[in-house]
Amino acid sequence: MDVVITHGRKIVSDEVRALTEEKVRHVGEHCPGLERAEVHFSEEHNPRIHDRECCEVVMSGHGHTIRAKAAGQVPLVAVDLVVEKLEHQIERTKGRIVGRSQPRHRLAPTETLFRRVRTA
């Protein structure tokens, strides 16, 4: 997976960059069709906002796009929150793909209702 990390005005340290790249690649292994991930770090300028460090990840490939954005007090917290959101969205996307490609494993609710009525 190709991971591209960008930042706004604030420069991200090499430690954060390496950990982010590792975590995003690990999430990408769950869905091998995703080929590219773009990570963007930014900072909220409003002093009233407590969680100022923002992290946004956009993963794309094979016609699917998964996007997540989260904020935290430090960049690593924001990355952890984004990774949780990405894992959840990848599970949902994979479920939809499998459901569409294998419709025989699902029964419509009306079919199960009619089967119960006929056998009773």
C-alpha positions in Angstrom: 0.0 0.0 0.0 1.2 3.5 -0.9 1.0 5.8 2.1 1.4 9.6 1.6 1.6 11.8 4.6 1.1 15.5 4.4 0.8 18.2 7.0 -0.5 21.8 7.3 1.5 24.5 8.9 2.8 22.4 11.7 5.5 19.9 10.8 5.0 16.3 12.0 7.9 14.6 13.7 9.6 11.5 12.2 8.3 9.3 15.0 4.7 10.2 14.4 5.2 9.8 10.7 6.6 6.3 11.1 4.0 5.1 13.5 1.2 6.6 11.4 2.5 4.8 8.3 2.8 1.5 10.1 -0.8 1.7 11.6 -2.3 2.7 8.3 -0.5 -0.1 6.4 -1.8 -2.6 9.0 -5.4 -1.4 8.5 -4.9 -1.7 4.8 -3.9 -5.3 5.1 -7.5 -6.1 6.1 -8.8 -5.1 2.7 -6.1 -5.8 0.0 -8.1 -3.9 -2.7 -7.2 -0.6 -1.2 -4.0 0.6 -2.9 -3.4 4.2 -1.7 -3.8 6.0 1.6 -3.4 9.8 2.0 -2.9 11.0 5.6 -3.2 14.7 6.3 -2.4 16.4 9.6 -3.7 19.8 10.5 -4.3 21.9 13.6 -7.4 23.8 14.6 -6.6 27.5 15.2 -9.6 28.2 17.5 -8.2 28.4 21.1 -11.5 27.2 22.6 -11.3 23.8 20.9 -9.7 21.3 23.3 -8.7 18.7 20.7 -6.7 20.7 18.3 -4.6 18.1 16.4 -6.6 16.7 13.4 -5.8 13.7 11.3 -7.7 12.8 8.2 -7.1 9.6 6.2 -8.5 8.8 2.7 -8.0 5.3 1.4 -8.9 4.4 -2.1 -8.6 1.6 -4.6 -10.8 -0.7 -6.9 -13.5 1.9 -7.0 -13.9 2.2 -3.2 -13.1 5.3 -1.1 -12.9 5.2 2.7 -12.5 8.4 4.6 -12.1 9.1 8.3 -11.3 12.2 10.3 -10.6 12.6 14.0 -9.1 15.1 16.5 -7.1 14.7 19.6 -4.8 16.6 22.0 -1.7 15.1 20.4 -1.3 13.7 16.9 -0.9 10.1 18.0 -4.2 10.1 19.8 -5.8 11.5 16.6 -4.2 8.7 14.6 -5.5 6.0 17.0 -9.0 7.4 16.7 -8.8 7.5 12.9 -7.5 3.9 12.8 -10.5 2.7 14.8 -12.9 4.5 12.5 -11.2 3.1 9.4 -11.3 -0.5 10.8 -15.1 -0.1 11.3 -15.7 1.3 7.8 -13.6 -1.5 6.2 -15.6 -4.2 7.9 -18.8 -2.6 6.7 -17.5 -2.2 3.1 -16.3 -5.9 3.1 -19.7 -7.0 4.3 -21.4 -5.2 1.5 -19.1 -6.6 -1.1 -19.6 -10.2 0.2 -23.4 -9.6 0.5 -23.6 -8.5 -3.1 -21.4 -11.2 -4.5 -23.0 -14.1 -2.6 -26.7 -13.4 -2.4 -27.6 -17.1 -1.9 -26.5 -16.8 1.7 -29.1 -14.2 2.6 -32.8 -14.9 2.7 -35.3 -12.1 2.3 -37.5 -11.5 5.4 -40.7 -12.3 3.4 -39.3 -15.7 2.3 -38.7 -16.8 5.9 -42.2 -15.6 6.9 -43.8 -17.6 4.1 -41.8 -20.7 4.9 -43.0 -20.7 8.6 -46.7 -20.2 7.5 -46.6 -23.1 5.0 -45.0 -25.6 7.3 -47.3 -24.8 10.3 
